[in-house]
């Protein structure tokens, strides 16, 4: 199983796009987001829209699943 992790995007759309381009090449089984998607940069809306189009698991879901087991 391959897992991709990302965090601390802070509304940096070019960095997020570069990450997803690399992820597409590697084709992981799942993608986990560790948080800090917006803030500090000029593309918060664009980053949120990009995130909506990607299959990923937020950290909260990971914690809930871990606590449920």
N, C-alpha and C positions, 0 to 999 in steps of 0.2 A: 504494500500500500504506500502510495506517495502522497505527501501532504505539502501544500504551499501555505505559508504564513505571511501576513502583511500587517503592518501597523504604522502609526505615526505619519500618515499621508499629509495631514495638516493642510488640506485643500490644494495640494500641489498636483494639478491635473497631469502635466507632462510626466512626472514621476510615476503616477498611477498607471498611465497608459503604457509606459515602458515596462512596468511590472507585469501587467496583463499580457503584453506581447511576449514576454519571456515565459510566462505561465502557459500560454497557448502552445508554445513549442514543446514544453515538458509534459503537458496533459496530465496533471495530478488527479488523483482520485477525489480529493476534496480540497477546499480552500478555506482557511480560517482567518477571520479578521480579529485582530487583537485590540482594535480601537483607535481613537484619535484620528478620525477621518477629516474633520474640518477644523478651521482655525488657523490663523497666522498667514494665510496666503490668499490669492485673489480669485480662486475658482471653487468656492464651497458648493454652489448649486450644481456646477458641472460634475464635481466629484460625486455628489450624492446621486445624480442621475446615472453616472457610470456604474456606481455600486449597485443600483437597482437592477441592472442588466446582467449581473454576474451571480453565479451560484457560489455562495460562501456561507459559512457558519459564523455568527457573531460569538464573541467570547462568552457572553451570558448563556448562550445555548450550550456551550461546552461545560460550563460550570453546573448548570442545571442537570445535564446528563450525568456528570460525574457524581453529583450529590444523590441522584436517583438510584444509582447502582449500589 
